[in-house]
């Protein structure tokens, strides 16, 4: 073979080798790395509150009737048993746990004028600030709110209590009045005052 032919053969081989090295690869791209495994909930293995309502109380506020008047009673309040002396005078009695064990609420009806009954309440307190009164709407009419503080003398042979308070609400009912009283240590009565007033505002004839 002549030198010219040999050179042509070598050049052709080099061209084929170069083209083969530059051709695209036919192998599929590598798969992306697998992310760390997680639980089926997608929370990465963290505990979740999937049953967050477990143990929650299903109690709800409900209207209850006492002596011809209905009130929306908070579910957290607890009905108290009336003593023999209270039966026939008090329609119902409640404790308000959030306000403390010594705070109680009573409901009753009575004749006599509003002024006479307020004076009777005043007579149960001494050594405190002057009486405070205001008006709210209850049962669609004006009801009187009375606030007293001082040394409380409940009467009927029971001992006096220092540092006591009473918030009373009087709802007129024609020939009689409806009385709701919140009584107990000043701090407890103050903490329950807003809830008590809302309770009184919910009043409606049965």
Secondary structure as UniProt FT lines:
FT   HELIX           3..22
FT   TURN            40..41
FT   TURN            44..45
FT   TURN            50..55
FT   STRAND          62..66
FT   TURN            67..68
FT   STRAND          69..73
FT   TURN            75..76
FT   STRAND          77..79
FT   TURN            84..86
FT   TURN            88..89
FT   STRAND          92..96
FT   HELIX           97..99
FT   TURN            101..102
FT   STRAND          104..110
FT   HELIX           114..123
FT   STRAND          125..126
FT   STRAND          132..138
FT   TURN            139..140
FT   STRAND          141..152
FT   TURN            156..157
FT   STRAND          161..173
FT   TURN            174..175
FT   STRAND          176..185
FT   HELIX           186..201
FT   STRAND          204..205
//
